[in-house]
């Protein structure tokens, strides 16, 4: 059982039922018409947490999450990373989400090594949470992906 932070439970990939069809698991039932919003909604539903809970984990406002899922707002680089970690997305699902945006994890980002570590492991190991990600980044003296003010003081 995984306690992402603030007592919210997000199942690890290994705690979920094994997908019968990985193509469908990653690309959804209609891959030709999939969008970042549809994929994000599908992945959050599969994670079993609400937009309100995602907001608490990431600091991204509920209204912003709503507009992302409706494809009415473009998702930024940092928010995409936060969502991947908070939802404990399998690396194949992360790769797919990134492919639906112009974003890539930038090697030029001074937080790159920490971000990659968390993206690779968040679906499989409990300790890789949004809260832990930002604590690691701060410990390196770098700008976190989320601030206390933005997250409503939840960290």
C-alpha positions as CSV (number, residue, x, y, z in Angstrom):
1,X,0.0,0.0,0.0
2,X,1.3,3.4,-0.9
3,X,0.9,6.6,1.1
4,X,1.9,9.2,-1.5
5,X,1.7,12.1,0.9
6,X,-0.9,13.8,3.1
7,X,-2.3,10.3,3.7
8,X,-3.7,9.9,0.2
9,X,-3.5,6.4,-1.2
10,X,-2.3,5.9,-4.8
11,X,-1.7,2.3,-5.7
12,X,1.6,1.2,-7.2
13,X,1.6,-0.5,-10.6
14,X,2.5,-3.8,-8.8
15,X,-0.7,-3.4,-6.7
16,X,-3.0,-3.1,-9.6
17,X,-4.4,-5.8,-11.9
18,X,-2.0,-6.7,-14.6
19,X,-3.2,-5.2,-17.9
20,X,-4.4,-7.8,-20.4
21,X,-3.5,-5.5,-23.3
22,X,-0.7,-3.1,-22.9
23,X,-1.5,-1.2,-26.1
24,X,-4.9,-0.4,-24.8
25,X,-3.6,0.2,-21.3
26,X,-1.2,2.9,-22.7
27,X,-3.1,4.3,-25.7
28,X,-6.7,3.8,-24.6
29,X,-9.6,2.3,-26.6
30,X,-9.4,4.9,-29.4
31,X,-5.7,5.7,-29.9
32,X,-6.3,7.6,-33.2
33,X,-8.4,10.1,-31.4
34,X,-6.6,10.2,-28.1
35,X,-5.6,13.6,-26.6
36,X,-3.6,14.6,-23.6
37,X,-6.9,15.4,-21.8
38,X,-8.5,12.0,-22.5
39,X,-5.3,10.2,-21.5
40,X,-4.9,12.2,-18.3
41,X,-8.5,11.6,-17.3
42,X,-8.2,7.9,-18.1
43,X,-5.0,7.6,-16.1
44,X,-6.3,9.5,-13.1
45,X,-9.5,7.4,-13.1
46,X,-7.4,4.3,-13.2
47,X,-5.3,5.5,-10.3
48,X,-8.5,5.8,-8.2
49,X,-8.1,9.3,-7.0
50,X,-10.1,12.4,-7.6
51,X,-9.1,15.7,-9.1
52,X,-9.3,17.2,-5.6
53,X,-6.9,14.7,-4.3
54,X,-4.6,15.2,-7.3
55,X,-4.7,18.9,-6.5
56,X,-3.6,18.2,-2.9
57,X,-0.8,16.0,-4.1
58,X,0.5,18.3,-6.8
59,X,-0.5,21.9,-5.9
60,X,-2.2,22.1,-9.3
61,X,-5.6,23.8,-8.9
62,X,-8.8,21.8,-9.4
63,X,-9.9,24.2,-12.1
64,X,-6.6,23.8,-14.0
65,X,-6.9,20.0,-13.8
66,X,-10.4,20.2,-15.1
67,X,-9.3,22.3,-18.1
68,X,-6.4,19.9,-18.7
69,X,-8.8,16.9,-18.8
70,X,-11.1,18.8,-21.2
71,X,-8.2,19.8,-23.5
72,X,-9.0,23.4,-22.8
73,X,-5.6,24.3,-21.4
74,X,-2.1,23.2,-22.4
75,X,-0.2,21.4,-19.7
76,X,3.2,22.7,-18.7
77,X,6.4,20.8,-18.3
78,X,6.6,20.9,-14.5
79,X,2.9,20.0,-14.1
80,X,3.2,17.1,-16.4
81,X,6.1,15.7,-14.2
82,X,4.1,16.3,-11.1
83,X,1.0,14.5,-12.5
84,X,3.1,11.5,-13.6
85,X,4.6,11.1,-10.1
86,X,1.4,11.8,-8.2
87,X,-0.6,9.3,-10.3
88,X,2.3,6.8,-10.1
89,X,2.2,6.3,-13.8
90,X,4.0,3.4,-15.4
91,X,7.0,4.6,-17.5
92,X,5.2,3.6,-20.7
93,X,2.2,5.7,-19.8
94,X,4.5,8.6,-18.9
95,X,6.3,8.3,-22.2
96,X,2.9,8.3,-23.9
97,X,1.7,11.5,-22.1
98,X,4.9,13.3,-22.9
99,X,4.5,12.2,-26.6
100,X,1.1,14.0,-26.6
101,X,2.8,17.3,-25.7
102,X,5.7,19.3,-27.0
103,X,7.5,18.6,-23.7
104,X,10.5,16.3,-23.0
105,X,12.4,15.9,-19.8
106,X,15.2,18.3,-20.4
107,X,18.8,17.2,-19.7
108,X,19.6,20.9,-19.4
109,X,17.2,21.1,-16.4
110,X,19.5,21.2,-13.3
111,X,17.0,18.9,-11.6
112,X,17.1,16.3,-14.5
113,X,18.8,13.4,-12.6
114,X,16.4,13.7,-9.6
115,X,13.3,14.0,-11.9
116,X,14.4,11.0,-14.0
117,X,14.9,8.9,-10.9
118,X,11.4,9.7,-9.6
119,X,9.8,9.2,-13.0
120,X,11.4,5.8,-13.5
121,X,10.5,4.6,-10.0
122,X,7.3,6.2,-8.9
123,X,5.1,3.4,-10.3
124,X,7.0,0.7,-8.5
125,X,8.4,2.0,-5.1
126,X,6.5,3.7,-2.4
127,X,9.1,6.3,-1.5
128,X,8.9,8.1,-4.8
129,X,6.2,10.7,-4.1
130,X,5.7,14.3,-5.2
131,X,6.6,15.4,-1.7
132,X,9.8,13.3,-1.7
133,X,10.7,14.6,-5.2
134,X,10.5,18.2,-4.1
135,X,12.4,17.5,-0.8
136,X,15.2,15.9,-2.9
137,X,15.3,18.8,-5.3
138,X,15.4,21.3,-2.4
139,X,18.1,19.4,-0.7
140,X,20.3,19.9,-3.8
141,X,19.6,23.7,-3.5
142,X,17.5,23.7,-6.6
143,X,14.0,25.2,-7.3
144,X,11.3,22.6,-6.4
145,X,8.5,21.7,-8.9
146,X,6.0,22.8,-6.3
147,X,6.0,25.4,-3.6
148,X,4.3,25.5,-0.2
149,X,2.2,28.5,-1.2
150,X,1.1,26.9,-4.5
151,X,0.2,23.6,-2.7
152,X,-1.8,25.4,0.0
153,X,0.8,24.6,2.6
154,X,0.5,20.8,2.3
155,X,4.2,20.1,2.3
